[in-house]
Amino acid sequence: MLSKRAESWLTRTLKHSSIDGYWLNLRGLRPPLYIMAHFYEIEKDRGFLREDLSTPFQARREAKNTGKDIVASVTEKLKVYPDPFFETWRTKKAIEITKAHPTYDETKIMDMMWGTRVHPKTGEEVSSSSWGTECHKHLETTICGGQCPPCWEPFVMPFIEWADDQELEVVEVEGVISNSDREFNTAGTIDLLAIHNGNLALFDYKTREVAEHQDITRKAYYKDAMQLASEARMVKIASYLDYEPEIHTVIINTNNGDTHIKKWTEQAQANALEDAISCFMFYDLVNKMS
């Protein structure tokens, strides 16, 4: 049963979509701006990424042919959450790039949509996704006691120093959490699971460009909370906890390394969890993956 808040969300969502043969005007469910989907195989509530699967159709077929439990990732399912502003921006940006570069394929256009970043070591412009992936790698290595390359220190060390000051105890980095219950039926990867103030806590790194006139504290978005809140609940269930692990979004300014650690309030976390579960169930419904 969905809560009244979740039912209200689903009603609003369905005004912009339809199931029986009509166009689905939901982010992530229609080409040509489809972001690469991720699917996991769950085995006894332990999941691992299936890099050979990239569409709901492939996932359904694999599950049918093998009997394996294949689920869409947390971030894949959250794409159905309505975001009109982002939809408008993404469509305009894609059209703009396509007109300027008519020979580019979809992958190249997607990379260009998110912009480029200056690599700290080479000074060359690289895709924002590759920049973020490398930054994540150095954060994971350094938080576990490894050495951070000097060129990456401005982007990595602010959080590491904060973590040291808070006396964080690392439990796991890049750990996969999954749950096959109907309201979840998903899996996700947690950037950092740690002990904070005596309890488990989740941290998710977000590398985002923050202009000089912008406030970095406003670069934490509700969907960040939805992702973390759902993963925190799965951790609670899997670990038999009697409390909800707190959740943090770690925002790193790709221009200069300024870092903000956003701790979501209990109320925001509870609201985000309700909306995330609604997304999960709706995704499975329209993609026939329940």
BADREN-856092 format. One record per residue: x, y, z of N, C-alpha, C in turn. Coordinates in steps of 0.05 Angstrom, whole numbers, plus 32768, in hexadecimal, padded with zeros to 4 digits. Layout:
XYZXYZXYZ;...
END
This chain:
80117FE88000800080008000801180198000;800B802C7FEF801980457FEE800D80598002;801E806A800D8015807F801F80058094800F;7FF680A5801D7FE780BB80107FFA80CD8000;801180D3800C802580E47FFE802E80D67FE4;803380BC7FE5803D80AE7FCE802780AC7FB9;800E80A77FC27FF780A67FAF7FF480C07FA1;7FF780D67FAF7FF480F17FA3800A80F57F8E;802380EC7F94803980EE7F81803380DE7F68;802980C67F6C802480B47F55800E80C07F43;7FF980CC7F507FE480D87F417FEE80EF7F30;7FFF81007F3B800B81167F2C801C810C7F15;802B80F67F1A803C80EB7F06802C80E07EEE;801680D27EF5800780C67EE07FF980DA7ECE;7FF680F37ED77FEB81087EC67FFE810E7EAF;801881077EB2802B810C7E9D803380F27E8F;802480DD7E93802B80C37E87801380B27E83;8017809B7E77800180887E75800E806D7E71;7FFF80587E78800A803E7E778000802E7E5F;7FE680317E587FDA80217E447FDD802D7E28;7FF5802D7E1D7FF980347E027FFE80527DFD;7FFF80627E118004807E7E0D802180857E12;8029809D7E0A804480A67E0C804C80AB7E29;806380A17E31806D80A57E4C807F80BD7E4D;807580D37E59808580EB7E5A809480EC7E74;80A580D77E7980B480D57E9280D180D37E8C;80E180E07E9C80FE80E17E97810980C47E99;811A80BD7E86812780A47E868118808D7E78;80FF80927E7080EF807D7E6380EB80807E45;80F880947E3A80F380987E1D810D80A37E0F;8111809A7DF6812880A47DE7812180C07DDC;813580D07DD2815080C77DCE816380CF7DE4;815880DA7DFA816980E47E0F816C80D17E26;816B80B77E20816C80A37E35818880A07E40;818A80A27E5B81A3809F7E6881A880817E6D;81C080787E6981C6805B7E6C81BC80507E86;81AC803A7E8381A0802E7E9B81B380197EA7;81AF80147EC181BF80007ECE81AC7FEC7EDB;81B37FD27ED981A47FBD7EE481B67FAB7EF5;81AA7FA07F0A81B87F8E7F1C81AB7F737F1D;81BB7F5F7F2381B17F457F2981B27F417F47;819C7F3A7F53819B7F367F70819B7F187F76;81AC7F107F8881AE7EF57F9181AF7EF47FAF;819A7EEB7FBC81987EEB7FD9819C7F077FE4;818F7F1B7FD781917F377FDF81AD7F427FDE;81BE7F367FCE81D87F427FC881D87F467FAA;81DE7F5F7FA281DD7F657F8581F87F6B7F79;81F97F677F5F82117F6F7F5082087F7A7F34;82167F8D7F2A820F7F9B7F1282127F887EFA;81FD7F897EE981FD7F7A7ED082037F8D7EB9;821C7F8F7EB182247FA27E9D821B7F9A7E81;82127F827E7E82087F797E6481EB7F807E5F;81DE7F8C7E7381C27F937E7181BF7FB27E71;81B07FBD7E5E81AE7FDA7E5D81927FE47E58;817E7FD27E5581637FDB7E5181507FC97E61;81387FD37E6881247FC37E76811E7FA97E67;811C7FAB7E4C81167F947E3C812B7F7E7E40;81447F867E3E815A7F727E4281587F667E5E;81527F777E7281517F6D7E8E813A7F597E91;81227F5F7E85810B7F4D7E8781117F337E79;811E7F347E6281247F1C7E5381387F0A7E62;814C7F177E6E81607F087E7E81527EFA7E95;81417F097EA381337EFD7EBA81217EE67EB2;81137EE97E9B81017ED47E9181117EBC7E88;81277EBF7E7A81367EA97E6F81477E9A7E84;814F7EA87E9981627E9B7EAC81557E977EC8;813F7EA57ECD81337EA37EE781427EB47EFC;81557EC47EF381647ED47F0681547EED7F0D;815A7EF87F25814C7F107F2E815B7F297F24;81517F357F0F815E7F4D7F03814E7F657F0A;815B7F7A7F14814D7F927F1D815B7FAB7F11;814B7FC07F0E81577FD97F0681647FE77F1E;81787FF77F19818680047F2E8175801A7F3B;817D80237F52816F80397F60816E80527F4E;818580597F43818680727F338176806F7F19;817580567F0E816580527EF6814780557EFC;813E804B7F128122804D7F1A811A80697F20;812C80797F2C812680947F34812380A77F1C;812B809D7F04812780AE7EEC810A80B47EE6;80F880A47EF180DC80AA7EEC80D180C17EFC;80E180CB7F0F80D780E17F2080D680FA7F0E;80BF81077F0D80BB811E7EFB80CE81367F02;80DA81417EED80EC81587EF180E981697ED8;80D481797ED680CE81897EBE80E5819C7EB6;80F181A97ECA810781BC7EC3811E81AD7EB6;812581967EC1813C81877EB68135817C7E9A;811C81737E97811381697E7D8116817E7E67;810D81967E6E810E81AC7E5A812B81B37E53;813C81B57E68815881BC7E63816681A67E53;8160818D7E59816E81777E4C816681767E2E;814D817A7E29814381797E0D8150818F7DFD;814F81A87E08815B81BF7DF9817981BA7DF5;818781B07E0981A381AC7E0781AA81977DF1;819A81827DF0819F816C7DDD819A81777DC0;818581877DBD817F81927DA2819681A57D9A;819F81B57DAD81B581C87DA781CE81BA7D9E;81D581A47DAC81EE81957DA681EB81867D8B;81D3817B7D8781CE816C7D6E81D0817E7D56;81C681967D5881C781A97D4181E481B17D3C;81F381B57D51820F81BE7D4E822181A77D45;821A818E7D4C822B81777D45821981617D3A;820F81637D2281FC81507D17820781337D14;822181307D14822D81157D10823181077D2B;822E81147D41823381077D5B821D80F37D61;822580DC7D6D821280C87D75820780CF7D90;81F480BF7D9A81E680C57DB381F880C67DCB;820C80B37DCC821E80B27DE2822E80CC7DE4;823880D57DCD824880EE7DCD823781067DD5;821E81067DCC820C811D7DD38207811D7DF1;820281057DFC81FD81037E198215810E7E29;822D81067E21824581107E2E8247812E7E2E;824281397E16824481567E13822E81657E22;821781597E26820181657E358209816D7E51;8218815B7E5D822081607E79823881717E7B;824381797E648259818C7E658274817E7E68;8289818F7E6A82A481847E6E82B181917E87;82C681847E9082D4818E7EA882F2818E7EA1;8301819F7EAF831E81A07EAB832B818B7EBD;833A81797EB1834781647EC0835D81717ED2;835E816B7EEC837281787EFE838F81727EF7;8394815B7EEA83B081547EE483B8815E7EC8;83A881587EB483B0815E7E9883A8817A7E8F;839481867E9C838A81A07E948378819E7E7B;837381867E72836281827E5A834581807E63;833481877E50831781847E55830F81677E51;8300815D7E6582F681417E6382D881427E69;82CA812D7E6382AE812C7E6982A9812D7E87;829381397E8E828C813C7EAB828981207EB8;8280810D7EA9827C80F27EB4829780E57EBB;82AB80E77EA982C580DB7EAE82D380EA7EC5;82CF81057EC682DA81157EDC82CF810B7EF7;82B481077EF782A780FF7F1082B080E37F18;82B380D17F0582BB80B57F0A82D680B57F17;82E980C57F0C830480C57F17830580D17F33;82F580E67F3782F480F37F5182E980DF7F66;82D480D07F5E82C980BB7F7082DF80A77F77;82EF809F7F648303808B7F68831880947F7D;832080AE7F7B833380B87F8E832780BC7FA9;830E80C37FAB830180C67FC4830080AA7FD2;82F980967FC382F7807B7FCF831280717FD8;832780767FC88342806D7FCF834C807B7FE8;834880967FE9835380A67FFE834480A18018;8329809E8018831A809A80308322807F803D;832D806D802D83368053803883538053803F;8360806B803F837B806D80488390806F8032;8387806F801983998071800383A3808E7FFF;83B580917FEC83C180AB7FE683B280B97FCF;83AA80D27FD4839D80E17FBF83B180EF7FAE;83AF80ED7F9383C280FC7F8283C0811A7F88;83D681287F8983D681447F9083C381557F7F;83C1814F7F6583AF815F7F548392815C7F5B;838B81477F69836F81427F708369814B7F8D;837D81527F9C837981597FB88364816F7FBD;836481847FAC834F81997FB18333818F7FB0;832E81797FA18313816F7F9E830D81577FB1;8322814B7FBB831E81337FCC832281397FEA;833781497FF0833E814C800C832A815B801E;831A816E80138307817A802582F481668032;82EA8153802382D9813F803082E8812C8042;83008125803A83118113804A831781208065;831D813A806483238148807D830A814A808F;82F3814F808282DA814F809182D48134809E;82D9811F808E82D48104809882E780FE80B0;8300810680AE8312810280C48309811280DD;8300812A80D982F7813B80EF82DF812E80FC;82CE812280EC82B6811580F782BB80F88101;82D480EF80FD82DC80D4810682CB80BE80F9;82C680C280DF82B880AD80D082C7809380D0;82B9807D80D382C5806280D182B9805580B7;82CB805180A482C28045808B82B98029808E;82A180238084829680078085829A7FFB8069;8293800A8054829580008039829480178025;82A38014800F82A180277FF9829780187FE1;828680267FD1827B801A7FB9826E7FFF7FBE;825F7FFE7FD482517FE57FDB82367FE47FCE;822E7FCC7FC582147FC97FB981FF7FC07FCE;81E97FCE7FCE81D27FC77FE081BA7FC07FCF;81AB7FAC7FD681947FA47FC6817E7F9A7FD8;81667F9A7FCC814F7F907FDA813A7F877FC5;81307F6E7FC8811D7F647FB481007F667FBC;80FB7F747FD380DF7F787FDB80D17F887FC6;80B77F857FC480A77F927FAE80AB7FB07FAE;80AB7FBD7FC580AD7FDA7FC580C87FE57FBD;80DC7FD37FBE80F77FDC7FB580FE7FCE7F9B;81037FB47F9C810B7FA47F8481207FB37F74;81367FBA7F81814B7FCA7F7581657FC57F83;817A7FD27F7881947FD17F8481A37FEA7F7D;81B67FF27F8E81C5800A7F8981E180077F96;81F280197F8D820E801A7F98821280327FAA;821B802D7FC2821F80437FD6823C804C7FD5;824180667FD0825C80707FCE826B806B7FE8;825F80717FFF826D806D801882598066802E;825D8050803B824E8048805382628049806A;825A8059807E826D805E8094825E806080AF;826D805D80C48263806280DF8267807F80E6;8251808D80EC825280AA80F2824280AE810C;824F80B88120824280BC813A823680A38145;8244808D8140823B8073814B82278063813B;821D806F8125820A806181148213806080F7;8207804E80E8820D804C80CC8202806580BD;8210806F80AA82088086809A82118082807D;8202808D806A8208808B804E821180A68043;822480A58031822F80BD8024823080B88006;822680CC7FF7822680CA7FDA823480E27FCF;824980DD7FBE825980F37FB2824B80FE7F99;824881187F97823E81257F7F8252813B7F77;825D81377F5F826F814B7F54825F815D7F41;825C81767F49824B81897F3A825981A47F37;825481AF7F20825F81CA7F1B824E81DF7F2A;825C81F07F39824E82057F48825A821F7F3F;824B82307F32825482497F28825A825C7F3F;826982717F3A827182847F4F825982917F5D;824382957F4E822C82A37F598218828F7F66;821F82757F65820D82617F70821482587F8C;8201824F7F9B820582457FB6820782277FB5;821E821C7FBE822382007FBC820F81F07FCD;820481FC7FE281F181EE7FF381D781E87FE4;81D281F77FCF81BA81F27FBF81BE81DE7FA8;81D581D27FA881DB81BE7F9381D581A17F9D;81C8819F7FB481BF81857FBD81A181837FB5;819A816F7FA58180816D7F9A816F81577FA7;8155815A7FA5814381477FB28147812A7FA9;814E81277F8F8152810C7F86816B80FF7F93;817E810F7F9B819581057FAB818B80F77FC4;817881057FD1816C80FA7FEA815C80E17FE4;814E80E07FCE813F80C87FC7815180B07FC3;816780B47FB6817A809E7FB2818580947FCC;818E80A77FDD819B809F7FF681878094800A;816F809F800B815B8096801E815380798018;815080727FFF814880577FF7815F80447FFE;8177804C7FF8818E803A7FFE81928037801C;818D804D802B818F804B8048817A80388054;816280388049814D8025805281558008804C;816180048035816A7FE9802E81817FE08040;81927FF3804881A77FEC805B819B7FE58076;81877FF5807E817A7FF08098816E7FD48098;81607FCC808281547FB2808181697F9C8081;817D7F9F807081927F8B806E81A27F878087;81A67F9D809681B77F9C80AE81A77F9980C8;818C7F9680C6817B7F9380DD817E7FAA80F1;81807FC280E781847FDA80F881697FE28104;816B7FEF811C81537FFA8128815280188125;8161802281128161803F810B8166804280ED;815F805A80E48163806180C8817F806E80C4;8191806280B481AB806E80B181A8808A80A5;81B8809D80B081B680B980A581C380BA8089;81BB80CD807A81C580CF805E81D180EB8059;81E680EB804981F58103804281FB81048024;81F7811B8018820081207FFD821981317FFF;822F81287FF3824881367FF3824B81447FD8;8249815E7FD8824A816E7FBF826681797FBC;827281747FA5828D817D7FA0828D818F7F87;829581A87F8A829581BB7F7482AC81B47F61;82A581AD7F4982B981A57F3582CB81BC7F2C;82C481D57F3382D481EC7F2B82EC81F07F3E;82E781EC7F5882FC81F37F6B82FE81E07F83;82ED81CC7F8482EF81B97F9A82E081C07FB3;82D381D77FB482C281DE7FCB82AF81C77FD0;82AC81BF7FE9829C81A87FF0828781AE8005;826F81A38001825A81A78014824E818B801B;824C818580358240816B803D822481718047;82108168803781F4816D803D81E98155804D;81E2815A806681D48145807681B681498073;81A881368068818B81398064817D8134807F;81688144808481598142809C81498128809C;8140812080B48130810880B68116810A80A6;810A812280A780F18125809880F58124807A;810B8131807181118130805481178114804B;81258105805C812C80E98056811380D88055;810080DD806780E780CD806780D780D3804E;80D580ED804780C680F4802F80D280E98016;80ED80EB801580FB80E17FFD80F880C27FFA;80F780B4801180F48097801080D880908004;80C3809E800C80A98099800280A8809D7FE4;80B380B47FDB80B380BA7FBE80C480A67FAE;80DA809E7FBA80EB808A7FAC80DD80707FA8;80CF80667FBD80C0804D7FBB80AB804F7FA6;809D80667FA48089806A7F8F809680687F74;80AD80747F7080BC80727F5780C380547F50;80CC80467F6480D5802B7F6080BD801A7F56;80A7801C7F64808F800C7F5D808480147F42;8084802E7F3C807A80387F22808B802E7F0C;80A680307F0F80B880277EFB80B380097EF4;80B17FF97F0980AC7FDC7F0480927FD87EF6;807E7FE87EFC80647FE57EF080657FEA7ED2;807080017ECA807080087EAE80847FF87E9D;80997FED7EAB80AD7FDE7E9D80A97FC07EA1;80937FB87EAF808C7F9C7EB280A37F8C7EBF;80AF7F987ED480C57F8B7EE180BF7F837EFE;80A67F847F05809F7F7B7F21809B7F5D7F22;
END
